C-alpha cells in the first residue's frame, strides 16, 4: 500500500518545495498555488484540511 502512494507523495513533496521556492523569490502565496496541486493529487476532500 505504501509503495502505491510513494509516487504521489514524492510528487507532492517536490511540488511543495518548488512552490515554496517560487513563493520566496516572487513574493506571492505558494499556498494558493499548492492547493491546486494537492487537489489534483489527493482530491478536494483531502486537500482542503491540509492547507489552513
C-alpha positions, 0 to 999 in steps of 0.5 A: 500500500505504501509503495502505491502512494510513494509516487504521489507523495514524492510528487507532492513533496517536490511540488511543495518545495518548488512552490515554496521556492517560487513563493520566496523569490516572487513574493506571492502565496505558494499556498494558493498555488499548492492547493491546486496541486494537492487537489489534483493529487489527493482530491478536494476532500483531502486537500482542503484540511491540509492547507489552513 
